[in-house]
Amino acid sequence: MAQGFDELAAFAAVAKERSFTRAGAKLGVSASALSQTIKGLEGRLGVRLLTRTTRSVAPTEAGDRLLQTVAPRLEEIEQALAALADMRERPAGTIRITAGEHAARSVLQPGLARLLPNYPDIRVEIVVDYGLVDIVSEGFDAGVRLGEQVAKDMIALRIGPEMRMAVVGSPTYFAKRPRPLTPQDLTDHNCINMRLPTYGGLFPWEFEKDGREVKVRVDGQLTFNTIRQRLDSALQGLGLAYMPEDVAAPCIASGDLVRVLEDWCLPFSGYHLYYPSRRHASPAFSLLLDALRFRDR
């Protein structure tokens, strides 16, 4: 296939230039090599394409017909190749990413804010989804999950720091109930539940201390699948909420929320961007990886 393309490109150049020497200079090959290429094409087709004299070269009737057919196609191919070269110089394309709500807000958006203003031809689509979707079958270029959730056959890039969870409630809530001292004490509290498809239903609150891991199935009047609703409900005094530390931190600092069980909430692996090992990294995707890569300062 490549040989046939090269032969047609050589023929078109000679036919247009009416000279092996000028066509050879344009293509970067010698006139003699070009002549051999044309002879090979004529031999394969079984028809003479060029009339050669000592002073000139001109297409035959068959050659002229072939030139009219292939020349526009060759130009289209050259334009397409030029466009690809331009993409290497100006990265472009759409990148689709699936991520949870917190990862999208805390990690992806800051990274994209650094990247996108400098590369207007790169487009990024983020789909917030708590399920562990198959990124290949669903047409995503990459996904973002916690380190321990990334499948072994994927390439994983760390894009965020270690995380901690926080259990929080409002001062008005604790004015009526004692603060829990152990995770087991949560069973006596009105807790705001999380429903995440990743865990097959209600998410158990996970704790660890002195090498001991504890999971508590809490109960309460409210169940949500977004962080913002859980935070708002905790602020309204409707129960205890369990959420990423950075989300609750401003409200803890202002006194609007009170943190409990802090010594039971240890750091764990943060967010990783993952993608298929067989994926060929386009210039745009490579830039995205570099913009999101976690750098411990």
N, C-alpha and C positions, 0 to 999 in steps of 0.2 A: 504493500500500500504506500509506504513512504517513498519507495523507489519510483512508483508511478507518478506520485505527486511531484517529485524532483524533476522527472523527465518532462512533465507537462509545463512546469514552471520554466525550465530551460528552453523548451520550444517557444513558449509565449514571449520570453525575453528576446530571443533571436529574431522571431517574426516581427516584433515591434521595432527593434533597433535596426533590422536589416543588416546586421553585422555580428559575426561571431566575436570579434574583438571587443566591440562596445558592450555587447551582452555579457561577455565574460567579465569585463571590468565591473559591471553593475552587480553581477552575482558573486564576484570574488573568486572566480575560477579561470583557468587558462582557456584560450580559444580552442586549443586542440582537445582538451578534456570535454568541452562543451560539444564539440563536433562529434566525439565518440558517443556522448549521451544521446544526441539526436539520432544518430545512426542506429543505436540500440532501440529507441522508440519506434523508428520507421520499420526496423526489422520485426519488432513484436507485433506492430499493427499490419504489416504487409502492404504498406502504401507509402509513397514518397510524399513528404510534407513540405520540404524546402527545395527550391531550385537554386543551385549554387553555381556561380561563375567566379572568375578570378577577381572580379571587381564588386560583385554584389551578391546578396542573398535575398530571396523573395519566397513567400509561401506559395505553394501550388494551390489548385482549386480545393483539394482535400485539406491542405494545410490551412487555407483561409477559413474554411468551414469549421475546422477544429478550433481555430483561434477565436472565432466569434462565439463559440460555445463555452470554451473554458476560461477565457480572459475575465469575464465578469465574476465567475466563481472564485478564481484565484484572487481577485481584488477583495472579495468578501472575506476570504480566509485571511488575507493579509491584514484587513481591518480588525478582524476578531482577535488575531494574535497581538496586534498593536494595543487593543483594548486590554488584553490580559497583562501586557507589559505595563500599561498605565496603572492597572490595579496594584501591581507590585510597588509602584512608586507612590500611588495614592490609595492606601488600603480602603476597601469598600466591601459592602455586603451586609446581610442581616444575620444576627446571631440570636438564637432562641435559647432561653435559660429557664428552667423550672427551679423554684426555691420556695421555702417557707416565708411567711410574713416577716418574721424578725430578721432573717438573713437578708431578705430583699432590702429592708430599710436600713439595717445597721452596717452591712458590709457592701452589698452590690451598689447601692445608690451613691455612697461616697466615692467608690472606685470609678464609677461611670462619670461622675462629675469631674473627675480629673482627666478622663480619657476623651469623652465625646466632643468637648469644645474644640479640640485640636484636630479632629478627624470627622468632618461633617458628612462623609460618605459612608460611615459605619452606622448601622442601625441595630438596636438591641431590643428584643422583646422579652419581657419577664412575665412568666405565668406563676402566680402564687398558688401553690398546691402543697398540702401537708402529706400527701400520699407518696410512697416510694415508687414513682412511675418509672416505666422502662423508657429511658430517654431516646433509645434508638428507634423503637417501634412507634413512639409518639412524636417523632420528628424534632426532638430537641438537640441542640449542639452540646449542651452541658447541663448539669444540675448542681445544686448546692445543698449539702446535707452535713450533719455532724460527722466527725471523722469515723466513728465506729459504725455509721450507717452506710458507708460507701462500699459497694460490691468489690470483691477482690479482683475482678477482671477489668476494672476501670483504672485509669490514671487519676490520681488525686493530688490536688494542689492546695496547700493550706492558704486560706485567704483571710483568716481572722484569728484573734488571740484566744487563749483559753477562756472558758466561760464559767460563770457560777449562777446558780438559781437563787431566788430569794422568796421567802414566805413573808407576806406583808398584810397588815390590816390597819384600819383607821383608828385614831385615838377614841372615837365614839364607839367603835366596836369593842375595843378593849376596856372601855369604861364599864361594860356590862359582863365581860367574860375574862377569866384569868389568861395570862399568856402561856402558850404551850411551852413546856421545857424539853420534851422529847417528841420525836415524830409520832409515837403512839398516842400522844395527847390530842392529836388532830382529830381523832375519831369523836371527840366531844365538842367539836367546833363546826360551825356552819361554813363549809369550804366551797369555793367557787371552782367547779370542775371544768376540765378541758376534754373535749371530744376530738381525737385525732385519728384519722383512718390508718395512719402508720402503725398505731398500737392496737388496732382492732376494736376501738371503742374509747372508753374513758381512760385517760392517761393517769397512771399511778404516780404519785409524788415520790421522787427518789432522793434518798439521803445516804450519807456515809460519814462515819466517824470512827477513828482508831481502828481502821481496817474492817469495820462492820458496815455492811450495806443493808439498808432498810427501804422497802417499798410499801407505801401506805395507800390503800384504796379509800379515799376520802368521800364524804357525803355532804350534800348541801342543797339549797333551794335553786341554785343557778348553775347552768352548764353553757359554756360558749366554745367556739372554735377559733376565736381571734384574741390576740393579746389586749388590744385596746378596750374591748368590752370587759375583760377581766379586771383591767386596771381601773376603769371608771367605776365598776361595781365595788371594788375595794375602797376607793375614795369615798363612795357614798355610804360606807359602813355596812354593806350587805353581806360581808363575809371575808374570809381569808383567801388570798390569791397566791399562786405559785407561778413565778415568771422569771425571765432573764434579769439578772441583777442590774444591768445597765438601763433597762426600761424603768425600773422602780426607783433607781438612784436619785433622780431629781426630787421626787415626792418624799423620799426618806430624808433627804437633806433639808427640805423645807418644813418637815414635821407633819406633813399631811398624811404620811403613812409611817407605821412603826414596823421595824423588821424584827422577826423572831426566828429562832432555830438557826442563827447564822453559823454556829460552830458545826452544824450538821450539813452545811452546803459547801462542799469542797469543789475546787476547780476541775473541769473536765475538758476533753478535746473540743476545740472550737470548730468553726465552719470550714469545709473544704469544697472546692469546685472540682467536679469529676466529669470525665468524658471518656469515650471509648479509646482504647489503646491503639486501634487501627485508624483513628481519625487523622486525616492529613491536616495539619495546622495551616490555615490560610494566614496571610499577613494580618488581616483584621483580628482573627482569633488569637494570634500570637501577641498582638498588642493588648488585647483584653486580658490575657493571662498575666502579662507583665504589670498591668495597671492594678489587678486585683491581688497579686502575690503579697502575702503577709510578710512584712519586714519588721522584725522585733527591734524597736528603737530603745 
